[in-house]
């Protein structure tokens, strides 16, 4: 009925932003002041966004643990009918696990953007960056077993040119490491880049870089192999059943992301017909205009022109 205005559902959304979603049976009156009408126990400075029959409740900082969220009867629907009864529920706020992810797709970076790789990270104070350079003269060999974004048999065609730890907490300043933040790697600041080469960038992280809050029951130590007295700790830290628990070292195995990038302002489309003839379309990536007078060399599998 028109007057039967009530709460249908209340749940926590953890990502990409953390907020409480309160679903009502009717659209909520948008311009009413919700301060004190929807509360999270022991949490101040919350903001509200009302859209239709949903009110989203945003805490100023990310929360962790079980907290009681309450909805009071002063809230009205768009017809002015008040909520018939108050509602409260204990809900679980969770920290985001330490993670890193790349932004966008593709390998070719035009010069207008520089050799800059954007990425996002959450609950990490630092990341490890490894860069492998695939030399320009070795690219025909690289392409025998790879696409441009491949990583097979790199030791035959490339060499590691950087292993470095990059601080994220210094870049974000007073910001919240517990939410997804965007960072970027400028290769020009890290290595001497060469046009025509392909660079494979690997971003990884270790347990000691984590900003995730553990309960203190797990010792934040790296396993020591030399002495048998540490065998118990080693088994605990690398227990496979704890592979999804950021408080154990096992979680941090194989969490890297990677991408190949090559600096080029030239885009090429190549088409070959059944007769063996080929057609090439060459475009300036900065202006999107055709590029005349370009000399193209075609190699066979034996790397002969």
C-alpha positions, -999 to +999 in steps of 0.1 A: +000+000+000+009+037-004+016+041+033+036+009+037+071+025+035+098+002+049+134-009+045+138-039+021+175-045+022+208-032+037+242-043+026+278-032+024+294-026-010+332-030-006+346-019-040+355+002-058+343+026-031+330+014+003+295+023+012+263+010+027+234+005+003+199+009+019+170-002-003+135+011+005+101+000-007+094+034-022+115+062-038+130+084-010+124+121-007+156+135-021+160+169-004+155+158+032+184+160+057+194+124+066+219+133+093+211+113+124+184+093+105+208+068+090+238+061+112+268+037+115+278+031+151+309+051+162+313+066+127+310+103+121+312+125+090+292+103+067+276+115+035+245+104+016+235+100-020+198+093-028+188+078-061+152+065-063+146+040-036+182+036-027+203+057-002+241+052-004+259+059+029+296+068+025+320+068+055+348+093+053+374+065+056+373+028+049+359+008+078+369-027+090+349-051+112+313-055+122+293-024+128+256-017+135+239+004+108+205+020+119+177+036+099+152+058+118+115+065+113+121+102+104+129+093+068+101+100+043+092+088+008+085+111-021+048+113-010+058+124+025+049+092+042+074+084+070+091+051+076+068+029+096+094+014+118+131+018+125+156-008+112+191-018+123+214-045+112+250-056+120+270-055+088+306-065+080+330-039+066+361-055+050+395-041+040+404-046+004+432-071+000+466-058-013+463-058-051+477-041-082+462-038-117+470-022-150+449+005-167+438+002-203+450-022-230+474-022-259+512-022-264+520+008-286+524+042-269+526+073-291+552+099-283+525+124-271+520+102-240+556+094-234+567+060-221+544+061-191+525+031-177+495+039-155+484+014-129+463+011-098+471-003-063+453-008-030+466-014+005+502-013-007+530+010+005+554+001-023+558-022-054+587-039-071+593-030-108+613-052-132+619-041-167+632-063-195+644-047-227+638-066-260+664-051-283+652-037-316+674-059-337+660-090-319+624-082-325+621-104-356+633-133-335+610-123-307+580-122-331+587-158-343+571-171-311+552-141-297+527-114-305+536-079-295+523-086-260+540-120-256+567-131-231+580-165-244+617-171-246+626-136-235+661-147-224+670-152-260+661-117-271+661-094-241+679-085-209+667-073-175+677-036-173+660-026-140+649-041-106+637-014-083+613-008-055+589+022-060+573+039-029+536+045-033+530+060+001+553+089-007+534+096-039+500+096-023+510+117+007+482+118+033+458+099+010+441+066+019+461+036+009+431+014+017+412+024-015+422+020-051+446+048-061+461+055-095+499+058-101+521+058-131+556+046-140+576+069-163+603+048-179+623+079-188+629+084-151+639+048-146+660+038-176+675+051-208+649+042-234+656+035-270+631+039-299+622+006-315+628-016-285+601-034-266+600-031-228+583-057-207+573-042-173+565-064-144+549-050-112+548-072-081+547-068-044+558-084-012+542-090+022+564-063+038+548-037+015+513-044+027+492-018+044+465-044+052+456-045+089+461-079+104+449-089+139+485-094+152+483-132+156+505-137+125+541-128+129+552-105+100+585-123+094+601-138+063+609-175+067+645-185+075+658-216+058+691-222+076+679-234+110+654-262+117+639-242+146+621-220+120+604-249+101+571-244+119+570-207+110+579-215+074+550-240+072+526-215+087+536-186+064+535-207+032+504-228+041+486-232+008+452-231+025+460-194+035+466-184-002+437-159+000+447-145+034+468-113+032+482-119+067+502-149+053+531-149+029+514-174+007+490-147-004+518-128-021+529-155-044+523-149-082+505-116-077+524-097-104+510-079-134+529-072-166+527-054-199+549-049-230+552-014-244+568+000-275+572+037-283+559+044-319+539+070-337+532+046-366+503+023-370+504-004-396+477-027-410+490-055-432+468-077-454+479-106-475+458-122-502+458-159-513+481-149-542+507-138-518+504-101-526+503-078-496+487-044-489+499-021-462+481+009-446+504+032-426+489+058-403+503+086-381+489+078-347+491+114-336+472+129-365+454+098-378+465+108-413+480+084-439+518+084-441+531+085-476+566+075-488+572+049-461+597+021-468+586-013-455+607-045-451+590-079-450+609-108-433+603-145-437+605-170-408+642-174-414+646-136-408+655-130-444+641-099-463 
